[in-house]
Amino acid sequence: MIRQISSWVSVKNSPKVMHQTRYYPYRDRPAFSLLELMIVILIISFSYLLIFSSMQKTQEKPKALQITDLKSSLKEQNLLHADSELFCLDKCQKCYIYQDGKSTLYGGELALGDLMVYDMDSDGNLKKVDFGRFQDHAVCIRFKYYHNGSSSQMVVKNSEGIYYLSSFFAEPVRVDSLDSAEELWVAHADELADSGEYY
């Protein structure tokens, strides 16, 4: 009897028997199916696509149109590549690009504010411009751009300040008062006359 027990213990403790009775707990866990793996990959891909597209839209979105960069902003968007006109309605809350006989709604953001536009009369004094109405909507500004790069000459006033917009290639200049804008207008006119340049 003792010999039988000892032989059983030796067999039980032999490497071969212990290998056969070893317990692998992870074998009881169910594995991922192919369908589940495909669903996970699709979810990750879709999330990446949403994030990437939103970042791309943010990077490509043009900045809001302002008086300080009126001409340059429109040129960067390739909206002024021929004789064109930007005109805005209802206190500059909606703008259109007129080109080749067609008016197209400007789709970008607007930060022009409620404008007052001034022109110089024959006596050399600034006067407020009334642009009239378009389809029963008050026009707040008409900004013309020509194919050679020149544009409308005007003085614009809004809540941010007073700006002089030259008819040739300079950027808008902020001034302290309408008198300063008038002086700048006359100085530029004299400079253009002395240079003998025409456009």
C-alpha angles and dihedrals in degrees: 000000000000090000091053092051093047092049091050091051092049091051091046091052096045116117093241094055093043090052090053094050097044113128122229108192095187090063089073092059116094115242125232113268122227091250092055092050091050091051091052091049091049092050092050092047093049092049091050091049092053094048094045095048093049091050091049092051090049092052094046096044110112119232120255116282112255137172091247093063102019099132099034093048093052091047092051089055089051091239095126107056098125138014101319143159131212113205127175133201140204099023090323095298092128129032137189135198113223112202136148091002094305132104116216124189113245105238100194129092119279127218100164096115126201103325137204113196125201132197130187117252128212091272092059096254129125115246131183114256123228108204093186124219138307118206088343093308122117113247113223100184141006112196115184123201124192129207093248091061099259121122146180117311114223148132115241128197126191138148091285096056146277121306134190114214112200121216092229133052106303124108120249114285122216114224136186099237145357089262090058090049090051092052091049091050092053092045092053091047091053091046091052092048092050093049092052092221121149130188 
